[in-house]
Amino acid sequence: MAMKQHTNKRHILVRYAIVVGFMLAFSTMIVWNLFKTTAVQANLWNAKANEVLMKNVPIEPERGQLLADDGSVLAANLQFYVVRIDWFTEGIKDSVFMKEIGPLCDSLAKFDDSMTAQQWRKKILEDRKNILDAAEKTDSTGKKGRMNRAYKLFPRMLTHNEYKRIRQFPFLCLPKNKNGLVTEKHNRRIKPYGNMAGRSIGSVGQDSISSSEHGRSGLEMALDSLLYGKPGIAQSLQLTNSIIKAESVPAVKGYDITTTINVQLQDIVENELNNMCIETGARWGTCVLMEVATGEIKAISNLELDEESGLYVEGRNHAVLAYEPGSVVKTISMMVALEDGIVTDINAPIQTGSDWMYAGRNISDRPHGAATRTPREIIETSSNIGMAKLIVKDYGHNPGGFRQRLEQMGFFEPFHSGIAGETPPNYPKLGNKNWDKLSLTRQAYGYATTIPPLYTLAMYNAIANDGKFVRPHLFKKLSREGEPDSIIPVTYIRDQVCSPENARKLRTMLYDVVWGSHGTARHWVRDSVVKIAGKTGTAYINAKGQYGTQKRLAFCGFFPFEKPKYSCIVLMLGADRGAGACSGMVMRNIARKMYARGLLGNEPDFALEKPKAGAKPYPTLFASKNEKAVKYIQHAFNIKSAHRYASPSKVEKGVPNVIGLNVRDAINVLESAGLIVNFTGSGMVTSQNPAAGSAYNRGQRVNLRLKNS
């Protein structure tokens, strides 16, 4: 018995020793790993902890605004809010809610008058009951669900100002844990003027790699590095019961960029280009309006026909894409001829004829050829033979020298205008073979080369500017809080691309195109109020080396002729008439409307609405025919000046009645009906001939007499 007890005791002690041994080994392992973690591998684990708990998180900077030349907003980031109420928030007390529901609905009715206070009360109570009842229903799994627990208070997103306002309302002013208010913030790039200059302003979108918002087109892309700003850095920090993000490097907001775009001029340009595209059935059209002295692009529009809707929408930026220019290039070739001394007397005749065989090919001026033409008449009548002979006279032995001469004049230098996608002119380099000699003649009068409309315009602008080759540009100031404004100075490609005397001669030639007895634009661009000088250009589409029937139709010039203030180019594809009758008329109509608004140094024929004291400097051009758009703008920008335009009165048949309208609206109404308008004086229309209701043919002229005539 004693032996048995001794054996059991030994077994117990052995088991105990084994357990203690395991415990000691386990404890030793814990102590060793603790020592290894805290001492031997301390740096490694500290680095891992920092990586997890102090991870650097980028902070997106606020994107800068794009502004018009008067400071009004063309594109800006705005913060919007989706506002909901979570009826399951524990802090909501029925007694408090029922006490505040009346005053709350009174405030909501004043804020959003789509419903009365009684309707707001009924809707909120019914929706609340439905949500709470739905939560008590049991689904097929036996679980209670709380679907749609966050009730959307408004169907639309609210602006920041609107959100601040509703937070003052009864019940909604309570802390969020007592009213259940849930908000979602959304940043959006907003264009208050809609699609105005949309392609030139451009768009933004998320980068597929970084998920950051960057410019995709237009100024948004060309100036993205300035608009985007600099991202900041935040770190994740472990607190007692949570992880927070602490800013270590603050984000730097992007620059606000003031563009050269003038809202009134942009409105005129887009409307006139759109009207002509509709009238002529063009496939696309582009127009650029530039200030002569500074090179500031005051308006730019690119419209393309959307086959699906049948409407003209902002399309590719044709203003900076290169096309065969047609006869508008003859003015540039004539500049070379004058500067090189090929032409000294613009009234000295040279032999031209109707056909000229050169380098094995015939060049024709049929059916309007003549035995002789002066250089002045070569531009007026757009003579291919005359222009080719002048250039061949000096460069026939060296066709490549013509391109080199243009290069010396700065014609191929990049403008860095701020417009994304800008391309330089392309004059192929020529040798001394027969084909090269023929190509030289074609380059002289508008083929065998491609030039962006903006480059053609810049040369015409230099002619209007006494030879000063100013750089076209679309932005003029950078500003950011805490920094001095950076003013972009007026710069020049060349101080003088031609002499002032030769610029004067060229202006005379371009005047003849519109006002001469044989000018190619004389029937369409002449205007008794604003004198325009310019040049027509027609280029047939080149497809696979063959010229088709569709035409690119251009007019490039400047006005007023006596003291040029603006230069302009219009280019259209596929219009059903000649260059002067479509592109030329667009420029004429733009000049007329600028005159009517007093934008050419004259008194306007109507007065813009005067802003009220303390009102923000948004122009009345916020006005829209769309009442919903007006309300949207008022909400988004907290302004009261937006209003809805009234449509001009019309008659059922015949010539529209425009008596009593200002000249701007009268021109809109009559030209929409296909009539050509002449007017004298300023102010409101007092009489018209033919009378309202008279039968008429499209293209017929209507004479208007205004109040001060």
ABEGO torsion letter per residue (X at the ends): XAAAAAAAAAAAAAAAAAAAAAAAAAAAAAAAAAAAAAAAAAAAAAAAAAAAAABBBBBBBBBBBBBBAAGBBABBBBBBBBBBBBAABAABBAAAAAAAAAAAAAAAAAABAABBAAAAAAAAAAAAAAAAAAAABBBAAGBBBBBGABBBABABBBBAAAAAAAAABBGAABBAAAAGBBBBBBBBBBBAAEABGAAAAEBBBBBAAAGBBBBABEAAAAAAAAAAEBBBBBBBBBBAABBBBBBABBBBBBBBBBBABBAAAAAAAAAAAAAAAAAAGBABBBBBBBBAAAGBBABBBBBBBBAAAGBBBBBBBAAABBBBAEAAAAAAAAAAAAAAGABABAABBBBAEABBBBGGBBBBAOAABBABBBAAAAAAAGBAAAAAAAAAAAAAABAAAAAAAAAAAGAABBAGAGBBGBBBBBBBBBBABAAAAAAAAAAAAGBGBBBBAAAAAAAAAAAAAGGBBBBBBABABBBBBGBBBBBBBBBBABABABBAAAAAAAAAAAAAAAABAABAAAAAABBAABBBBEBBBBBBBBBGGBBBABBBBBBBBBOBAABBABBBBBBBBGBABBAAAAAAAAAAAAAAAAAAAGAAGBBBABBBBBBBBGBBABBAAABBABAAAAAAAAAAAGBAABBBBBBBBBBABEBBBABGBBAAAAAAAAAAAGBBBBBBEBEBBABBOBBBGBBBBBGBBBBBBBABX
